[in-house]
Amino acid sequence: MSNDTATARRAQYVNEVLPILYPQPWQRGGDPAEPGAVRMIAVPNIRHPRLLVPANSPKVAAAALARYARPPSRLARLKRDAAVLALRTGMSRLLLRDRITVTSPDPEADSLAGFLSGVLDTSLHISVHIGPARANRKPVVQLLTEYGQTVAFAKIGVNALTQRLVADETEALQRLAKSELSTVTVPGIRHAGLWREHMVLVQQALPIWNDRVAVTPGRLAEAMREIATVEGIHNRRLEESDYAATLRERLDALDDTADARELRAAAVELLDAAAAERLSFGAWHGDWTPWNMAMLAETVLVWDWERFCLDAPLGFDALHYRLQHDIVIARRDPAAAVDHCVNKAESLLAPFFPAHPAPAPPRLARLTALLYLIDLATRYLTDRQAEAGARLGALGTWLLPVLVRRVSAFATSVVADGGSTSPEGN
């Protein structure tokens, strides 16, 4: 997908999300001076929107922009800080010129902000995140008081997939709230339920704006291990595991497309070749990335738990973090990043296998990495990311060619080694 197409889809999303947050009789446009009118600033502009912040309160708008997320690059942080300063000093018209107004003939008409103000029993302003095109894109709003304090974040399910993800994240946070986590801090639930036909999850605002420390491999692995073992681990042959059975069911449920057929063939080849291998299974976050966490001196904040799963080979989170970091942060070619993920599997997974000398057993590490890639590809196809316009939705352009080649190499090595646990070649 070209940059122009991605930009257009992000801008179009503003037109899709406003009627959800402000349903009829609310309408876009009208006199900003009308009673109850809501005015928002498109940051940085309406053609490249990343955030919609309240326009009627510079203090709230500045706080919303400053505290929503940490930009990944120094240049992006400088731009963010300049926009925050413009809002605080009343000079936002120079840098942030685009305004959006929604009005209603009834100033008390139902809206998400009004609903959540009632739920949390305080007057709230909302700031709206405008994310890139993805199948799982949903309205994510920051809830702020009139003093600019961020009190919570809310997610709203808008279709079958996102409704399920909001429900899954609610269940995950409820489960994690009962765990005695010492390394990881997860959001608490402020509210979960229905508004109109939408699933709504309101989460405690983690202090992501606090001073961070450098992400170190040791602390990251410790945090991931805590989640992996949160409800214990179990060891069994791959062919006897619930994970393998569920993965086969997910693969069988895919649409009959060329990518699905190629993925299914590679997955069956791997599952059959590695049937007798023993693996340890535990939980994984499901989408642990550099932008879904913050490492502080005293804890590791982790959010976005909608993909949390209790039954997966140990180490999936470490592999996912590496792949996403290489593609998004390091800007490595996606296909090369997949190869690198498999090549680095032994060292990435070593912290999850303390009974073995580092690095992790080569055959076990390579198998775990290939299972992770099959799991990720199955998710992409199940969610129809390509049809939604996701940047990496077309798996045939990056993930599948590498996966097929590496699975074939693994299966060939198993035959050559007579099923032994000696390492297979690249």
C-alpha positions as a LaTeX table, in Angstrom:
\begin{tabular}{lrrr}
\hline
Residue & $x$ (\AA) & $y$ (\AA) & $z$ (\AA) \\
\hline
Met1 & 0.00 & 0.00 & 0.00 \\
Ser2 & 1.43 & 3.41 & $-1.00$ \\
Asn3 & 1.99 & 6.23 & 1.48 \\
Asp4 & $-0.72$ & 8.27 & $-0.28$ \\
Thr5 & $-3.23$ & 5.45 & 0.13 \\
Ala6 & $-2.31$ & 4.98 & 3.79 \\
Thr7 & $-2.70$ & 8.72 & 4.38 \\
Ala8 & $-6.08$ & 8.78 & 2.66 \\
Arg9 & $-7.34$ & 5.83 & 4.71 \\
Arg10 & $-6.23$ & 7.44 & 7.95 \\
Ala11 & $-8.00$ & 10.68 & 7.03 \\
Gln12 & $-11.13$ & 8.77 & 6.00 \\
Tyr13 & $-11.16$ & 7.10 & 9.41 \\
Val14 & $-12.04$ & 10.44 & 10.99 \\
Asn15 & $-15.30$ & 10.34 & 9.01 \\
Glu16 & $-15.94$ & 6.81 & 10.27 \\
Val17 & $-15.13$ & 7.32 & 13.93 \\
Leu18 & $-17.01$ & 10.57 & 14.60 \\
Pro19 & $-20.51$ & 9.07 & 14.01 \\
Ile20 & $-19.60$ & 6.31 & 16.47 \\
Leu21 & $-18.52$ & 8.68 & 19.23 \\
Tyr22 & $-21.25$ & 11.23 & 18.42 \\
Pro23 & $-24.23$ & 9.31 & 16.95 \\
Gln24 & $-27.34$ & 10.97 & 15.59 \\
Pro25 & $-28.69$ & 13.52 & 16.15 \\
Trp26 & $-25.07$ & 14.71 & 16.32 \\
Gln27 & $-23.71$ & 15.82 & 12.95 \\
Arg28 & $-20.38$ & 17.08 & 11.74 \\
Gly29 & $-20.39$ & 20.80 & 11.10 \\
Gly30 & $-22.58$ & 23.61 & 12.35 \\
Asp31 & $-21.88$ & 26.74 & 14.34 \\
Pro32 & $-19.09$ & 26.22 & 16.90 \\
Ala33 & $-20.89$ & 28.74 & 19.12 \\
Glu34 & $-24.02$ & 26.59 & 19.39 \\
Pro35 & $-24.80$ & 25.31 & 22.90 \\
Gly36 & $-23.17$ & 21.95 & 23.41 \\
Ala37 & $-21.05$ & 22.13 & 20.25 \\
Val38 & $-17.88$ & 20.04 & 20.41 \\
Arg39 & $-14.76$ & 21.35 & 18.71 \\
Met40 & $-11.64$ & 19.30 & 18.10 \\
Ile41 & $-8.19$ & 19.99 & 16.70 \\
Ala42 & $-6.77$ & 17.52 & 14.17 \\
Val43 & $-3.12$ & 16.85 & 15.04 \\
Pro44 & $-1.02$ & 17.53 & 13.04 \\
Asn45 & $-3.69$ & 18.30 & 10.42 \\
Ile46 & $-6.81$ & 16.88 & 8.81 \\
Arg47 & $-4.87$ & 15.30 & 5.93 \\
His48 & $-2.50$ & 13.38 & 8.23 \\
Pro49 & $-4.51$ & 13.01 & 11.44 \\
Arg50 & $-2.92$ & 11.18 & 14.36 \\
Leu51 & $-4.99$ & 12.59 & 17.21 \\
Leu52 & $-8.14$ & 14.63 & 17.77 \\
Val53 & $-7.82$ & 16.81 & 20.89 \\
Pro54 & $-10.37$ & 19.15 & 22.53 \\
Ala55 & $-10.23$ & 22.66 & 21.06 \\
Asn56 & $-12.22$ & 24.43 & 23.76 \\
Ser57 & $-9.58$ & 23.99 & 26.46 \\
Pro58 & $-5.92$ & 24.58 & 25.56 \\
Lys59 & $-4.85$ & 23.05 & 28.89 \\
Val60 & $-6.74$ & 19.83 & 28.21 \\
Ala61 & $-5.61$ & 19.70 & 24.58 \\
Ala62 & $-1.95$ & 20.14 & 25.57 \\
Ala63 & $-2.24$ & 17.45 & 28.23 \\
Ala64 & $-3.93$ & 15.07 & 25.80 \\
Leu65 & $-1.14$ & 15.48 & 23.27 \\
Ala66 & 1.67 & 15.35 & 25.83 \\
Arg67 & 0.39 & 12.27 & 27.63 \\
Tyr68 & $-1.17$ & 10.10 & 24.96 \\
Ala69 & 1.91 & 8.21 & 23.78 \\
Arg70 & 5.66 & 8.52 & 23.44 \\
Pro71 & 6.75 & 9.20 & 19.83 \\
Pro72 & 9.32 & 6.63 & 18.69 \\
Ser73 & 11.95 & 9.01 & 17.32 \\
Arg74 & 13.68 & 12.11 & 18.66 \\
Leu75 & 12.42 & 14.18 & 15.71 \\
Ala76 & 8.84 & 13.06 & 16.34 \\
Arg77 & 9.17 & 13.96 & 20.02 \\
Leu78 & 10.47 & 17.42 & 19.11 \\
Lys79 & 7.47 & 17.97 & 16.82 \\
Arg80 & 5.12 & 16.75 & 19.55 \\
Asp81 & 6.72 & 19.06 & 22.13 \\
Ala82 & 6.43 & 22.03 & 19.75 \\
Ala83 & 2.73 & 21.35 & 19.27 \\
Val84 & 2.22 & 21.00 & 23.04 \\
Leu85 & 3.95 & 24.33 & 23.60 \\
Ala86 & 1.78 & 25.96 & 20.93 \\
Leu87 & $-1.35$ & 24.72 & 22.66 \\
Arg88 & $-0.20$ & 25.89 & 26.08 \\
Thr89 & 0.73 & 29.35 & 24.86 \\
Gly90 & $-2.37$ & 29.92 & 22.73 \\
Met91 & $-0.40$ & 29.81 & 19.48 \\
Ser92 & $-1.90$ & 26.58 & 18.21 \\
Arg93 & $-3.51$ & 28.28 & 15.20 \\
Leu94 & $-0.04$ & 28.69 & 13.73 \\
Leu95 & 0.91 & 25.00 & 13.91 \\
Leu96 & $-2.44$ & 23.22 & 14.30 \\
Arg97 & $-4.91$ & 24.93 & 12.02 \\
Asp98 & $-7.51$ & 22.29 & 11.29 \\
Arg99 & $-10.65$ & 22.22 & 13.44 \\
Ile100 & $-13.58$ & 19.81 & 13.45 \\
Thr101 & $-16.98$ & 20.67 & 14.91 \\
Val102 & $-19.86$ & 18.35 & 15.78 \\
Thr103 & $-23.20$ & 19.77 & 16.83 \\
Ser104 & $-26.64$ & 18.54 & 17.82 \\
Pro105 & $-30.07$ & 20.19 & 18.09 \\
Asp106 & $-30.17$ & 18.66 & 21.55 \\
Pro107 & $-27.11$ & 19.70 & 23.61 \\
Glu108 & $-27.80$ & 16.76 & 25.95 \\
Ala109 & $-27.81$ & 14.20 & 23.13 \\
Asp110 & $-26.13$ & 10.89 & 23.88 \\
Ser111 & $-22.41$ & 10.70 & 23.15 \\
Leu112 & $-19.55$ & 8.53 & 24.32 \\
Ala113 & $-18.09$ & 11.40 & 26.35 \\
Gly114 & $-21.40$ & 11.94 & 28.09 \\
Phe115 & $-21.83$ & 8.23 & 28.77 \\
Leu116 & $-18.34$ & 7.85 & 30.23 \\
Ser117 & $-18.70$ & 11.01 & 32.31 \\
Gly118 & $-21.68$ & 9.33 & 33.94 \\
Val119 & $-19.88$ & 6.01 & 34.37 \\
Leu120 & $-16.85$ & 7.62 & 36.06 \\
Asp121 & $-18.96$ & 10.27 & 37.80 \\
Thr122 & $-16.89$ & 13.21 & 36.61 \\
Ser123 & $-17.01$ & 15.65 & 33.71 \\
Leu124 & $-14.71$ & 14.36 & 30.98 \\
His125 & $-13.11$ & 15.52 & 27.77 \\
Ile126 & $-12.02$ & 12.97 & 25.19 \\
Ser127 & $-9.04$ & 12.81 & 22.87 \\
Val128 & $-9.26$ & 10.34 & 19.98 \\
His129 & $-6.39$ & 8.28 & 18.56 \\
Ile130 & $-6.46$ & 7.93 & 14.77 \\
Gly131 & $-4.49$ & 4.79 & 13.99 \\
Pro132 & $-3.34$ & 3.29 & 10.68 \\
Ala133 & $-5.56$ & 1.02 & 8.61 \\
Arg134 & $-5.81$ & $-2.40$ & 10.24 \\
Ala135 & $-8.55$ & $-4.99$ & 10.59 \\
Asn136 & $-8.45$ & $-4.58$ & 14.37 \\
Arg137 & $-8.56$ & $-0.76$ & 14.32 \\
Lys138 & $-11.10$ & 0.58 & 16.77 \\
Pro139 & $-11.79$ & 3.90 & 18.52 \\
Val140 & $-9.33$ & 4.39 & 21.37 \\
Val141 & $-10.00$ & 7.49 & 23.45 \\
Gln142 & $-8.11$ & 9.21 & 26.21 \\
Leu143 & $-10.33$ & 10.48 & 29.04 \\
Leu144 & $-9.27$ & 13.73 & 30.68 \\
Thr145 & $-10.67$ & 15.96 & 33.41 \\
Glu146 & $-11.19$ & 19.66 & 32.90 \\
Tyr147 & $-7.83$ & 20.16 & 34.66 \\
Gly148 & $-5.99$ & 18.08 & 32.05 \\
Gln149 & $-5.55$ & 14.98 & 34.21 \\
Thr150 & $-5.64$ & 11.71 & 32.25 \\
Val151 & $-7.84$ & 9.36 & 34.24 \\
Ala152 & $-8.41$ & 6.47 & 31.83 \\
Phe153 & $-8.36$ & 5.13 & 28.30 \\
Ala154 & $-11.34$ & 3.52 & 26.61 \\
Lys155 & $-11.63$ & 1.08 & 23.72 \\
Ile156 & $-14.82$ & 0.64 & 21.73 \\
Gly157 & $-15.68$ & $-2.44$ & 19.67 \\
Val158 & $-17.33$ & $-1.56$ & 16.37 \\
Asn159 & $-17.58$ & $-4.85$ & 14.45 \\
Ala160 & $-17.42$ & $-8.59$ & 15.09 \\
Leu161 & $-13.62$ & $-8.69$ & 15.29 \\
Thr162 & $-13.11$ & $-5.62$ & 17.48 \\
Gln163 & $-16.07$ & $-6.52$ & 19.72 \\
Arg164 & $-14.38$ & $-9.87$ & 20.36 \\
Leu165 & $-11.00$ & $-8.23$ & 21.00 \\
Val166 & $-12.48$ & $-5.78$ & 23.51 \\
Ala167 & $-14.22$ & $-8.65$ & 25.26 \\
Asp168 & $-11.01$ & $-10.70$ & 25.23 \\
Glu169 & $-8.99$ & $-7.84$ & 26.70 \\
Thr170 & $-11.58$ & $-7.36$ & 29.42 \\
Glu171 & $-11.28$ & $-11.04$ & 30.34 \\
Ala172 & $-7.47$ & $-10.88$ & 30.23 \\
Leu173 & $-7.28$ & $-7.88$ & 32.56 \\
Gln174 & $-9.77$ & $-9.48$ & 34.96 \\
Arg175 & $-7.61$ & $-12.61$ & 35.05 \\
Leu176 & $-4.34$ & $-10.71$ & 35.47 \\
Ala177 & $-5.83$ & $-8.62$ & 38.27 \\
Lys178 & $-6.00$ & $-11.81$ & 40.33 \\
Ser179 & $-2.31$ & $-12.57$ & 39.75 \\
Glu180 & 0.42 & $-11.35$ & 42.06 \\
Leu181 & 2.62 & $-9.69$ & 39.46 \\
Ser182 & 5.86 & $-8.23$ & 40.79 \\
Thr183 & 7.69 & $-7.18$ & 37.62 \\
Val184 & 4.89 & $-6.14$ & 35.28 \\
Thr185 & 2.16 & $-3.54$ & 35.88 \\
Val186 & $-1.05$ & $-3.89$ & 33.85 \\
Pro187 & $-4.04$ & $-1.52$ & 33.67 \\
Gly188 & $-6.92$ & $-1.98$ & 36.07 \\
Ile189 & $-10.48$ & $-1.98$ & 34.74 \\
Arg190 & $-12.56$ & 1.12 & 35.50 \\
His191 & $-15.63$ & $-0.04$ & 33.57 \\
Ala192 & $-16.64$ & $-2.76$ & 31.12 \\
Gly193 & $-20.00$ & $-3.09$ & 29.44 \\
Leu194 & $-22.20$ & $-2.01$ & 26.54 \\
Trp195 & $-22.91$ & 1.47 & 25.23 \\
Arg196 & $-25.52$ & 1.34 & 22.50 \\
Glu197 & $-24.44$ & $-1.78$ & 20.55 \\
His198 & $-20.74$ & $-1.36$ & 21.30 \\
Met199 & $-18.53$ & $-3.20$ & 23.78 \\
Val200 & $-16.69$ & $-0.62$ & 25.88 \\
Leu201 & $-13.64$ & $-1.20$ & 28.06 \\
Val202 & $-12.38$ & 1.64 & 30.25 \\
Gln203 & $-8.90$ & 1.06 & 31.62 \\
Gln204 & $-6.88$ & 2.78 & 34.30 \\
Ala205 & $-4.34$ & 5.19 & 32.78 \\
Leu206 & $-0.88$ & 3.77 & 33.35 \\
Pro207 & 1.72 & 6.55 & 34.00 \\
Ile208 & 3.40 & 6.19 & 30.61 \\
Trp209 & 4.50 & 9.83 & 30.82 \\
Asn210 & 6.79 & 9.14 & 33.79 \\
Asp211 & 10.55 & 9.05 & 33.27 \\
Arg212 & 11.63 & 5.89 & 31.53 \\
Val213 & 14.83 & 3.92 & 31.69 \\
Ala214 & 16.54 & 2.09 & 28.85 \\
Val215 & 15.00 & $-1.24$ & 27.90 \\
Thr216 & 17.54 & $-3.88$ & 28.89 \\
Pro217 & 17.37 & $-7.48$ & 27.62 \\
Gly218 & 17.54 & $-8.87$ & 31.15 \\
Arg219 & 14.61 & $-6.88$ & 32.56 \\
Leu220 & 12.57 & $-7.40$ & 29.39 \\
Ala221 & 13.09 & $-11.17$ & 29.54 \\
Glu222 & 12.24 & $-11.19$ & 33.26 \\
Ala223 & 8.96 & $-9.38$ & 32.59 \\
Met224 & 8.07 & $-11.71$ & 29.74 \\
Arg225 & 8.87 & $-14.76$ & 31.85 \\
Glu226 & 6.56 & $-13.50$ & 34.58 \\
Ile227 & 3.67 & $-13.34$ & 32.13 \\
Ala228 & 4.60 & $-16.67$ & 30.50 \\
Thr229 & 4.40 & $-18.44$ & 33.88 \\
Val230 & 1.47 & $-16.48$ & 35.32 \\
Glu231 & $-0.72$ & $-19.58$ & 35.45 \\
Gly232 & 2.02 & $-22.19$ & 35.38 \\
Ile233 & 3.70 & $-24.04$ & 32.54 \\
His234 & 3.35 & $-27.55$ & 31.22 \\
Asn235 & 5.58 & $-29.71$ & 29.04 \\
Arg236 & 4.35 & $-32.19$ & 26.46 \\
Arg237 & 4.90 & $-33.54$ & 22.97 \\
Leu238 & 3.75 & $-31.13$ & 20.27 \\
Glu239 & 1.35 & $-33.66$ & 18.74 \\
Glu240 & $-0.34$ & $-34.16$ & 22.14 \\
Ser241 & $-0.70$ & $-30.46$ & 22.98 \\
Asp242 & $-3.90$ & $-28.45$ & 23.02 \\
Tyr243 & $-1.93$ & $-25.71$ & 21.27 \\
Ala244 & $-1.28$ & $-27.84$ & 18.17 \\
Ala245 & $-4.92$ & $-28.98$ & 18.03 \\
Thr246 & $-6.16$ & $-25.40$ & 18.28 \\
Leu247 & $-3.69$ & $-24.20$ & 15.66 \\
Arg248 & $-4.90$ & $-26.86$ & 13.21 \\
Glu249 & $-8.49$ & $-25.76$ & 13.83 \\
Arg250 & $-7.59$ & $-22.12$ & 13.18 \\
Leu251 & $-5.81$ & $-23.09$ & 9.96 \\
Asp252 & $-8.75$ & $-25.18$ & 8.77 \\
Ala253 & $-11.11$ & $-22.23$ & 9.36 \\
Leu254 & $-9.19$ & $-19.90$ & 7.02 \\
Asp255 & $-10.73$ & $-18.79$ & 3.73 \\
Asp256 & $-9.60$ & $-20.78$ & 0.71 \\
Thr257 & $-7.07$ & $-18.29$ & $-0.66$ \\
Ala258 & $-3.63$ & $-18.83$ & $-2.19$ \\
Asp259 & $-1.91$ & $-17.47$ & 0.93 \\
Ala260 & $-4.04$ & $-19.66$ & 3.20 \\
Arg261 & $-3.29$ & $-22.79$ & 1.18 \\
Glu262 & 0.44 & $-22.04$ & 1.24 \\
Leu263 & 0.40 & $-21.35$ & 4.96 \\
Arg264 & $-1.67$ & $-24.45$ & 5.71 \\
Ala265 & 0.73 & $-26.68$ & 3.76 \\
Ala266 & 3.77 & $-25.28$ & 5.57 \\
Ala267 & 2.07 & $-25.58$ & 8.96 \\
Val268 & 1.07 & $-29.21$ & 8.38 \\
Glu269 & 4.61 & $-30.02$ & 7.24 \\
Leu270 & 6.05 & $-28.52$ & 10.42 \\
Leu271 & 3.50 & $-30.01$ & 12.81 \\
Asp272 & 4.00 & $-33.46$ & 11.31 \\
Ala273 & 7.80 & $-33.24$ & 11.25 \\
Ala274 & 8.00 & $-31.99$ & 14.84 \\
Ala275 & 5.17 & $-34.07$ & 16.26 \\
Ala276 & 7.41 & $-35.89$ & 18.75 \\
Glu277 & 9.28 & $-32.79$ & 19.99 \\
Arg278 & 8.59 & $-31.83$ & 23.61 \\
Leu279 & 7.80 & $-28.15$ & 24.24 \\
Ser280 & 6.94 & $-26.08$ & 27.30 \\
Phe281 & 3.68 & $-24.14$ & 27.07 \\
Gly282 & 2.50 & $-21.11$ & 29.01 \\
Ala283 & 0.90 & $-17.70$ & 28.50 \\
Trp284 & 1.87 & $-14.86$ & 26.18 \\
His285 & 0.78 & $-11.24$ & 25.86 \\
Gly286 & 0.20 & $-11.71$ & 22.15 \\
Asp287 & 1.36 & $-8.27$ & 20.96 \\
Trp288 & 4.30 & $-7.27$ & 23.18 \\
Thr289 & 6.01 & $-4.51$ & 21.19 \\
Pro290 & 8.16 & $-1.47$ & 22.01 \\
Trp291 & 5.08 & 0.74 & 21.71 \\
Asn292 & 2.90 & $-1.39$ & 24.02 \\
Met293 & 5.21 & $-1.06$ & 27.02 \\
Ala294 & 7.23 & 1.40 & 29.07 \\
Met295 & 10.17 & 0.42 & 31.26 \\
Leu296 & 10.35 & 2.50 & 34.43 \\
Ala297 & 12.92 & 2.23 & 37.20 \\
Glu298 & 10.53 & 0.34 & 39.47 \\
Thr299 & 8.31 & $-1.63$ & 37.06 \\
Val300 & 7.49 & $-2.48$ & 33.46 \\
Leu301 & 4.20 & $-1.02$ & 32.25 \\
Val302 & 2.49 & $-3.19$ & 29.63 \\
Trp303 & $-0.83$ & $-2.49$ & 27.93 \\
Asp304 & $-2.95$ & $-3.70$ & 24.96 \\
Trp305 & $-3.84$ & $-7.18$ & 26.26 \\
Glu306 & $-6.46$ & $-8.03$ & 23.64 \\
Arg307 & $-4.37$ & $-10.89$ & 22.21 \\
Phe308 & $-3.49$ & $-12.47$ & 25.57 \\
Cys309 & $-3.42$ & $-16.27$ & 25.42 \\
Leu310 & $-2.80$ & $-18.89$ & 28.11 \\
Asp311 & $-1.56$ & $-21.69$ & 25.87 \\
Ala312 & 1.44 & $-21.09$ & 23.59 \\
Pro313 & 5.05 & $-22.29$ & 23.36 \\
Leu314 & 7.25 & $-20.41$ & 25.82 \\
Gly315 & 9.04 & $-17.45$ & 24.29 \\
Phe316 & 6.49 & $-16.25$ & 21.73 \\
Asp317 & 6.57 & $-12.75$ & 23.27 \\
Ala318 & 10.35 & $-12.46$ & 22.86 \\
Leu319 & 10.13 & $-13.48$ & 19.21 \\
His320 & 7.24 & $-11.10$ & 18.51 \\
Tyr321 & 9.03 & $-8.18$ & 20.17 \\
Arg322 & 12.16 & $-8.78$ & 18.10 \\
Leu323 & 10.27 & $-9.07$ & 14.81 \\
Gln324 & 8.16 & $-5.96$ & 15.40 \\
His325 & 11.17 & $-3.96$ & 16.63 \\
Asp326 & 13.19 & $-4.87$ & 13.56 \\
Ile327 & 10.41 & $-4.01$ & 11.10 \\
Val328 & 8.96 & $-0.87$ & 12.71 \\
Ile329 & 11.77 & 0.67 & 14.79 \\
Ala330 & 14.91 & $-0.52$ & 12.97 \\
Arg331 & 13.13 & $-0.35$ & 9.58 \\
Arg332 & 14.64 & $-3.65$ & 8.47 \\
Asp333 & 13.22 & $-5.19$ & 5.31 \\
Pro334 & 10.26 & $-7.30$ & 6.57 \\
Ala335 & 11.39 & $-10.52$ & 4.87 \\
Ala336 & 14.93 & $-10.06$ & 6.20 \\
Ala337 & 13.45 & $-9.41$ & 9.67 \\
Val338 & 11.61 & $-12.76$ & 9.53 \\
Asp339 & 14.86 & $-14.55$ & 8.67 \\
His340 & 16.67 & $-12.67$ & 11.44 \\
Cys341 & 13.99 & $-13.65$ & 13.95 \\
Val342 & 14.53 & $-17.33$ & 13.20 \\
Asn343 & 18.31 & $-16.97$ & 13.23 \\
Lys344 & 18.26 & $-15.23$ & 16.62 \\
Ala345 & 15.78 & $-17.63$ & 18.19 \\
Glu346 & 18.38 & $-19.49$ & 20.28 \\
Ser347 & 19.56 & $-16.37$ & 22.13 \\
Leu348 & 16.08 & $-14.80$ & 22.30 \\
Leu349 & 14.61 & $-17.90$ & 23.92 \\
Ala350 & 17.51 & $-18.75$ & 26.25 \\
Pro351 & 15.91 & $-16.93$ & 29.26 \\
Phe352 & 12.85 & $-19.17$ & 28.95 \\
Phe353 & 14.85 & $-22.39$ & 29.31 \\
Pro354 & 16.98 & $-21.98$ & 32.45 \\
Ala355 & 17.43 & $-25.76$ & 32.73 \\
His356 & 19.55 & $-25.67$ & 29.58 \\
Pro357 & 22.89 & $-23.87$ & 29.14 \\
Ala358 & 22.56 & $-20.72$ & 27.06 \\
Pro359 & 21.71 & $-20.49$ & 24.25 \\
Ala360 & 18.44 & $-22.43$ & 24.12 \\
Pro361 & 18.53 & $-25.87$ & 22.51 \\
Pro362 & 18.89 & $-25.10$ & 18.78 \\
Arg363 & 16.21 & $-27.49$ & 17.47 \\
Leu364 & 13.71 & $-26.37$ & 20.11 \\
Ala365 & 14.42 & $-22.69$ & 19.50 \\
Arg366 & 14.08 & $-22.99$ & 15.73 \\
Leu367 & 10.84 & $-24.94$ & 16.07 \\
Thr368 & 9.39 & $-22.37$ & 18.47 \\
Ala369 & 10.25 & $-19.52$ & 16.08 \\
Leu370 & 8.59 & $-21.28$ & 13.15 \\
Leu371 & 5.47 & $-22.02$ & 15.20 \\
Tyr372 & 5.34 & $-18.35$ & 16.19 \\
Leu373 & 5.51 & $-17.25$ & 12.55 \\
Ile374 & 2.74 & $-19.68$ & 11.60 \\
Asp375 & 0.65 & $-18.40$ & 14.52 \\
Leu376 & 1.19 & $-14.78$ & 13.45 \\
Ala377 & 0.38 & $-15.53$ & 9.81 \\
Thr378 & $-2.78$ & $-17.36$ & 10.85 \\
Arg379 & $-3.84$ & $-14.30$ & 12.85 \\
Tyr380 & $-3.25$ & $-11.98$ & 9.88 \\
Leu381 & $-5.33$ & $-14.16$ & 7.56 \\
Thr382 & $-8.08$ & $-14.78$ & 10.10 \\
Asp383 & $-8.44$ & $-11.03$ & 10.69 \\
Arg384 & $-8.25$ & $-10.29$ & 6.93 \\
Gln385 & $-5.56$ & $-7.69$ & 7.44 \\
Ala386 & $-4.83$ & $-7.45$ & 3.71 \\
Glu387 & $-8.44$ & $-6.56$ & 2.92 \\
Ala388 & $-8.37$ & $-3.92$ & 5.67 \\
Gly389 & $-5.37$ & $-2.24$ & 4.04 \\
Ala390 & $-2.79$ & $-3.11$ & 6.71 \\
Arg391 & 0.73 & $-2.25$ & 5.58 \\
Leu392 & 1.97 & $-5.84$ & 6.02 \\
Gly393 & $-1.32$ & $-7.54$ & 5.29 \\
Ala394 & $-0.11$ & $-9.20$ & 2.08 \\
Leu395 & 1.83 & $-12.11$ & 3.60 \\
Gly396 & 3.07 & $-13.36$ & 0.24 \\
Thr397 & 5.30 & $-10.30$ & $-0.07$ \\
Trp398 & 7.35 & $-10.91$ & 3.08 \\
Leu399 & 6.41 & $-13.60$ & 5.61 \\
Leu400 & 5.27 & $-16.64$ & 3.63 \\
Pro401 & 8.28 & $-17.06$ & 1.31 \\
Val402 & 10.70 & $-17.10$ & 4.25 \\
Leu403 & 8.45 & $-19.30$ & 6.36 \\
Val404 & 8.02 & $-21.92$ & 3.63 \\
Arg405 & 11.78 & $-22.07$ & 3.05 \\
Arg406 & 12.64 & $-22.34$ & 6.74 \\
Val407 & 9.97 & $-24.97$ & 7.44 \\
Ser408 & 11.26 & $-27.05$ & 4.54 \\
Ala409 & 14.81 & $-26.83$ & 5.93 \\
Phe410 & 13.61 & $-27.86$ & 9.39 \\
Ala411 & 11.61 & $-30.82$ & 8.09 \\
Thr412 & 14.52 & $-31.98$ & 5.92 \\
Ser413 & 16.89 & $-31.84$ & 8.89 \\
Val414 & 14.52 & $-33.93$ & 11.01 \\
Val415 & 14.55 & $-36.65$ & 8.36 \\
Ala416 & 18.34 & $-36.43$ & 7.98 \\
Asp417 & 18.87 & $-36.63$ & 11.74 \\
Gly418 & 16.48 & $-39.50$ & 12.17 \\
Gly419 & 14.33 & $-37.44$ & 14.54 \\
Ser420 & 17.20 & $-36.60$ & 16.91 \\
Thr421 & 17.46 & $-33.31$ & 18.75 \\
Ser422 & 20.61 & $-32.15$ & 17.01 \\
Pro423 & 20.43 & $-28.68$ & 15.47 \\
Glu424 & 19.10 & $-28.33$ & 11.96 \\
Gly425 & 20.79 & $-26.15$ & 9.41 \\
Asn426 & 19.79 & $-22.78$ & 7.99 \\
\hline
\end{tabular}
